[in-house]
Amino acid sequence: MKKYDRIGISEKVQELASICEEKLESAYQQVDEICECNSMKVMNAFWESEVNESAFHSTSGYGYNDIGRDMIEKIYAHIFKTEDALVRNGMVSGSHALSTCLFAMLRPHDILLSITGLPYDTLHEVIGIKENKSSLQSFGIHYNQIDLVEHDFDYAKIEEYLKNNKVKVIEIQRSKGYSTRKSISIEKIEKVIKFIKDIDKEIIVMVDNCYCEFVSKVEPSEVGADIVGGSLIKNLGGGIAPNGAYIGGRKDLIELCGERLTLPGEGKEVGPTLGINKSILQGLYFASSVVASALKTAIFTSLILEKLGYDVEPKYNEERVDIVENIIFHNPEDLIKYCQGIQMGSPVDSMFLPVPGDMPGYDDQIIMASGSFTQGSSIELSCDGPLREPYIAYQQGGLTYSYGKIGVLKAIDNLLKK
């Protein structure tokens, strides 16, 4: 009896998985080295902040004098090497954190410039790319974008635009989102920030860091980004934080974000934690290890699907910038079957069959497989994609490598049964 017979995986898929794992030993070792580096970063932040059991206590009402909340934000600032941080369960998503940043920093007639092309779908109504009466553009804030060129920044167009326009905020989205481009490495971010600041040092550079935390040894705020943000139901929540998001950056910008999130005059001083502090701290403690498991799951997925003849990005031996693996199916049927297989391999709602449907914030129908303990968590194994050409599945997560691999094998087995 072969190892995966008990969960119904075909002999062909099992044999291919074994071949792939033998080839991936050195790639997994590199992931473990990054994990150890980030684990030390977290431990140093816990030690420096003198975490103790009082941090686990809960506040309600206004949330005055919440020791745990203040300690968490001190830890995040330490990890990201920023002057301050805002880490709150009152921010419901990474997009909410980014929206908070943008509305906090921009004023009527200011210019927001994206230099990674079209932002993620859920920011379209925030910015006003898609009409909304509450968007930035409805307040008289101007928006423009510069597309990447061959997966890198278009330095010539950036320079021309900055020399002819007074830009207030530049937005960089590290992860690819629902696009076909590559995600952006720390090295590229460091280079472009220096380029921008040499032209105009007053420009605020904001980095959307979703899906990217702890994938590298260094974060964007360590190479010049003024402000970064992301979700706690992705990498840094470690699969334990039930919701929330974070923002880290310059003290003056974090103060503005706090007052945007709550109200002017009170800002970061209010906001009850309602018993979430322990989950946020424990999730952060496990985050480096969980991200490593998600990366190994993505690398395994990349190699085994490439061997089966599918287009994948990144390749198994390419540098990883985020936890996302693209599988380009070129047809809707395979995209749907693969996502349905991921659902079958999930610990929660495995008996349900996901189908494409409309979702808030998206123009195309989306198929989304996510049998997770936390709704919408993408650090747990999940896979989704819009029903549009070239029909890409965006897979992310895996709380442990073993569980991630089981889910992927179920998906591949379902795909091959067609």
N, C-alpha and C positions, 0 to 999 in steps of 0.2 A: 504493500500500500504506500503510495507516494504521499508526501507531506500535505498537499493541498486537496487530496481526494475528498476529505471530509467536508469541504465547503464547495464541492462540485466544480472545481477548476479542471479543465481538460488537460490531458497528458502533454499535448503539444505546447500549451501555454506554460505549464510547469517547467518543462525542459528549457524553454527559451528564457524563463525567469532565472533559472539556475546559471545559465551561460552569462547572462547580463550581470548578475551579482558578482561573479568571479572577476569580470572585467572592470568593475566599479570600485574595487578596494581602495585604490589610490585617491580617487575622487572623494570618497567618503572620508578618508583620512584628512583631506584638506578642509572639509566641512567641520570635522571635529576640532581642528586647530582654531578655526574662527570661533566656534562655540566656546572653547576654553578661554579665549581672549575676552569675549563678551561676558562670560560668567564672572571673570575677575573684575570687570568693569562694574557689574551689578553689585558684587560683594563689597567692593570698595565704597560704593555709594551707600550701601546699607550701614557699613561700619562708620563712615564719616557722619552720617545722619543720626547715628545712635538709635536705630530702630529698637523699640521695646513694645511690650504688650499693650501699653496705653494707646498705641497707634491704631489698635483694632477696634476701639470703642466707637460708638455710633452717635451722631447728632441728628436732630430733627429741627423743624421750624426754620429759623433764619440760618442756623449752622454757625453761629459765632464761636470763635475759639476752638475750632476743630483741630486738635493736635495731629491726628492722623493725616488729615487732608494736607495740612501744611508740610508734614514730614514727607509725604508722597511727592509733593511738588519740589521739595528740596532735592530728593533723590533723582527725580527726572532731570532737573537742572544739572546735577552732578554728572549723570550719564551722558547727557548731550553737550556738556561743556558750555552751557548757556547761563546768562545772568539770572534767569527766572523761568518758571514753567507754570502752566495751567493744566491740571489733570482733573477732569470732572465727569461724574456720571450724568450731569445735566447736558452734556454734549452727546447726542445720540448716535453719531457716526463720524467717520473721518471727514466726510463731506460737510457735516455740521461744523467741525473744527475749522476747516478751510474757509467756509462761509463766514464764520465768526471773525477770522483774521481779516478777510477782505473788507467786510463792513466796518471793522474797527479802524483800519488803516486808511481807507480811501474816503475822499470827500468830493462833493460836486465839482465837476470839471477836471478832476484828476484822471490820469491815464493808467490803466492796467494793461500790461503787455505779457502775453504768454509766449515763451520762446521754445516751447516743445509742441507747437501746433495746437490743435483742438483739444481742450481739456476733457476730462472724463464726463460722461453723459450727465451725471447728477449735478454737475456745476453749470450746465447750460442755462437753466432758468435762474440760477443764482446770479450769473453774469448778465444775462439778458440776450444771449445768443439765441435762445428760444424765448419768445415774449412772455413776460410775467410782470404784473404790476408792482411786485415787491423786489424786482431785480436791481442790481447795481446801476444798470443803464437807465432805469426809471427814475433814479436819483441824480441823473446827469453825469454819471461816471462813464468815461469812454473806455472802449476795449479794442485791442488789436492783437493779432497773433502772427508769429513768424514760424513757419514750418521747419522741421529738421531737414537736413540734406544728407542723404546716405547715412542715416542714424546718428548724425552729429549736429551740433549747433551751426546755424548759418551765420558765421561771424561777420561776414560782409554786410548782410541785411540788418543784423543787430546794431552794428556800428552806425550805419546810415540812419536807421530809425532814431537811435538815441541822440545823435548829433542834430537832428531836426525836430525832436519832440522832447518835452520835459516829462519824463515818465516817473510816476510815483512808486509803483510796485511792479516788479517782474515776477511772474509765476513760472516755476519749473515743476513739471510733473515727472517724477522719476520713473514710476512704473508705466507700462505701456497702455493700461486701460483696455478698452475694447478697440484696439488698433492693431495694425500689422508692423508697427515700428519696434525697434529694440528698446529695452529699458535703459536708463541713463546711469552710468557708473559714477562713483565718487570722483575718480580722476577727471572725468569730463566736467563734472559740476565744479570742481575746484578751479579748473582752467577758465571756464566761462565766467565764474564770479569775479575772478581777478580781472578779466577782460572788461567786464561791466563796470567795476569799481574804478578802474583806470580812466574810464570815460566820464563817469559821474558817481562819485563816492556817496552821494545822498540817496541814490536809488535803494529801495528796500527789496531785497531778494528773498522771496518766500518759496520754500520747497515743500511740495506735496510728497510726504515720505511714506505713504501707505504701501504696504506689502514689502517694504525694504528694510525695516529696522532689524538690526543684528544679522543681516545677511553678509555684511562686510565688517571689518574691524573698526571702521570710522564712519561717523554720521555726517550729514551735510553741514550741520551747525559747527562742526570742527574744522571745516574748510572754507568758512566765510559766509554761509547762509545766515541772514538776519533773523529768520523765523522759520520753524518747521512744524508740521502737524501730521497727525495720523489717528488711527482708530485703536481702541483697546480690545475689539473683538477680531483684530488681526494679530500681528506678530507679538506686540508687547503685552497683551492680555494673557498669553500663555494658555489659552483655552479655559481659563478659570474666571477672569473678570467677566461679569455678565453683560456689561455694556460700558459706554464711556469713550472718551477720546482725550488726546493730549495736544498741547501746543508748547513749544519751547523756543526761547529767543531772547532778544534784548529786553531789558527790564521795562523800558518805556513802552515797547510794543505789547508786552504781556499785560501791562497795566491797562492799555486800551482794549485788549481782548477781554480782560476780566470785566470791564465796564460795559462792553458790548453784550457779554453773556448774561450778566446780571443787570446792574443799573449804575449810572454815573454816581460817584460819591461813595459807593459801597464795593463794587468790583469784586476782587478776590476775597474780601473779608466775609462774604456771605456764601451760602450754598451748603445745605445739609448733605451729609454723605449717606445717611440712611442705612448704615451697616455694611457698606461696600468696601471699606478700606482694606480689610484683611484680604479680600478677593483680589483687589488691585495689586497689593504688595506680593501676595503669593503667586499671582499670575506673572508678575515681572520677574520674580525669583526663578520661575521655570522657563521663562521666555526664550533664553538663549538655547536651551536644550530642545524646546519644542520647534523653534525655527530650524534648528539643525535637522530634526526629523522631517520637517516639511521640505527642506532642500533635498534630502536624500530621496524622498518620495518623488520629487520633481525630476531628479537626475535619472532615477530608475525608469520613470515613465517615458522620459525622452529617449533613452536607449532602446527600450523594448518596443516602443511604437515605431521608431526608426527602422528597426530590424524587420518589422512587419510591413514596411513600405510606406508609412505615413510621413508627411512633412511635419517637422517639429521645430520649435524655437523657444529657448535656445537649445543647441545640441548638448548632448550629455557632457562633453568635455569643454564647453565654453564657460567663460566667466559668468557667475550668477550675480545679478543685481537685486532681484526680488524673488519671492517664492512662487511666482506664476510660471506655469508651463503652457505654451501654446501648442495645440494640436490642430493642424489645418486639414480639414476633412474634404473641402471642396464640394460637399453636397450636404443637404440638410438631414438626410436619413441617418448617416453615420454619426453626425453630431448628436442627434437625438438619442440614438442607441447607446452611444458611449456615456452620455450624461445619465441615462436611465440605469446603466450598469453601475455607475458610481453610487447612485441612490440605493441600489440593491446591496452594495457593499458597505452601507452606512450603519452605525449602531442604532440610530433612531429613524423611524418612519421608513424602514427598508422595504415594507410591503406596499408602499405607494409608488405610483408610476408618474414621474414628472412629465409634463407636456408644455410646449411653448405657450406663452400667454403674455398679456399686457402687464407692465409693471410701472409704478410711479417713477418719473424721472427719465424714462427711456422711450425713444421713438419707435424702435423695432420691438417685435415680440421677443421674449427672452425665454430660454429653457434654463432652468436652474435646479441642480441637484445638490442638496445640502441636508443630509440627515444628521443634524448636529444637536448637541446639548444646549447650545445658545443659538437662538434664531438668527440666521444670516452670518454666523461666524465663518470667516474664511481662513482662519488658522486651523480649523478642523477641516478634514478633507472635503472639498466641494468642487464642483465643476459647473460652469455656466457659459452661456454665449448667446449673442443676438442671432436671430434668424435672418442673416444677410451674408452675401458673399464676402470672403471666401469660406464662410461657415467654419469659424474657429471655435474650438472649445478652450476656455481659459480655466485651467485646473490649478488649484492652490491648496496648501495645507497638508495636514497629517500630524495629529498630536503625538503619535509615535510612529517610527518607521514601519514597524510590523503591521500596525493597523492601516497605515497608508498604503502599504504594498498589497494587503488583502483587498482593499477597495479597488485599487488599480487592476489587479488580476480579475476581479469580478467584472469590471467594466470591459476589459479586453475580451474576456470569455463571452460576454453578451454581444460585443461587437462582431466577433467571428462567427457567431451562430446565425448571422443573417443569411 
